[in-house]
Amino acid sequence: MYTKPVGEFIKRYNIKYHCYADDTKVYMTLTPCDKWDDISSSIEACIADISNWMNSNMLKLNKDKREFFVGSSKQHVKKTENLRNLGLILDSTIGMEKQVNYICKSCYYQIRTIGLIRK
């Protein structure tokens, strides 16, 4: 297939992947002791290599469809920092409590601001 080199780029960075008809999913299994800076720079370099290859072969990497997800088990909650992803605040157990609190705080601020300009 004409996108075979994409898999080779991904393998260079020790990242696993699945190819579908018009999509490629990449994934990694992480441990709490992994250094996030090393992992994120590795992912960024992999995406840059793929993008460069695609540009040189008159293909386009759809940046609008790129998604990133990080999850953790309850045992690693204390070792994992909170994440902000796609406009949501997720804690390490994928709970929504912090997101709900943030939305409530934001709504209260907006209602208070409206109250200042209109009685």
C-alpha positions in Angstrom: 0.0 0.0 0.0 1.2 3.5 -0.7 1.1 4.5 3.0 3.4 1.7 4.2 6.2 4.2 5.1 3.8 5.7 7.7 4.1 2.5 9.8 7.9 2.5 9.5 8.0 6.1 10.9 5.8 5.1 13.8 7.9 2.0 14.6 11.0 4.1 14.8 9.6 5.9 17.8 8.5 2.6 19.5 4.9 3.5 19.1 2.2 0.9 18.3 -0.4 1.5 15.6 -3.4 0.1 13.7 -4.1 1.0 10.1 -7.6 1.2 8.7 -8.9 2.0 5.2 -8.6 5.7 5.7 -7.3 6.1 9.2 -4.3 5.2 11.4 -4.5 4.9 15.2 -1.3 5.2 17.2 -1.1 4.3 20.8 1.3 3.8 23.7 1.2 2.1 27.0 2.8 4.3 29.7 3.8 3.7 33.3 3.7 6.4 36.0 7.5 6.6 36.1 7.7 7.5 32.3 8.8 11.1 31.7 6.1 13.0 30.0 8.5 15.4 28.3 10.3 12.6 26.6 7.1 10.9 25.5 5.5 14.1 24.2 8.7 15.1 22.3 8.8 11.6 20.7 5.2 11.8 19.6 5.7 15.3 18.2 8.8 14.1 16.3 6.9 11.1 14.9 4.0 13.3 13.7 6.5 15.8 12.1 8.2 13.0 10.2 4.9 11.6 9.0 3.7 15.1 8.0 7.0 15.8 6.1 6.7 12.5 4.3 3.1 13.1 3.4 3.9 16.6 2.1 6.7 15.3 -0.1 4.3 12.7 -1.6 1.5 15.2 -2.2 -0.6 13.8 0.7 -2.1 15.8 3.6 -2.2 15.0 7.3 -5.6 16.1 8.6 -4.7 18.1 11.7 -8.4 18.7 12.5 -8.9 15.0 13.1 -5.9 14.5 15.4 -6.9 13.5 18.9 -5.0 12.7 22.0 -6.2 10.8 25.0 -4.5 9.9 28.3 -6.1 7.8 31.0 -5.0 6.2 34.2 -6.2 3.6 36.6 -7.4 4.5 40.1 -4.1 3.1 41.6 -2.1 5.7 39.8 -4.3 8.7 40.6 -1.8 10.3 42.9 1.0 9.9 40.4 -0.8 11.4 37.5 -1.4 15.1 37.1 -4.7 16.5 35.9 -5.1 16.9 32.1 -6.8 19.4 30.0 -8.0 17.9 26.7 -10.4 19.1 24.0 -11.7 21.9 26.4 -12.5 19.4 29.1 -10.7 19.1 32.5 -10.3 15.4 33.1 -8.8 14.0 36.2 -6.7 10.8 36.1 -9.8 8.6 36.6 -11.6 10.3 33.8 -14.0 11.9 36.3 -16.0 15.0 35.5 -16.1 16.6 38.9 -13.5 19.2 38.1 -15.2 20.0 34.8 -18.6 20.5 36.4 -17.0 22.7 39.1 -15.3 24.8 36.4 -18.5 25.2 34.4 -20.4 26.2 37.5 -17.8 28.8 38.4 -17.8 30.2 34.9 -21.6 30.4 34.8 -21.7 32.1 38.2 -19.2 34.7 36.9 -21.3 35.4 33.8 -24.5 35.7 35.7 -22.8 38.1 38.2 -21.5 40.2 35.3 -25.0 40.4 33.7 -26.3 41.4 37.1 -23.9 44.4 37.2 -25.1 45.8 33.9 -28.8 45.1 34.3 -30.9 45.0 37.4 
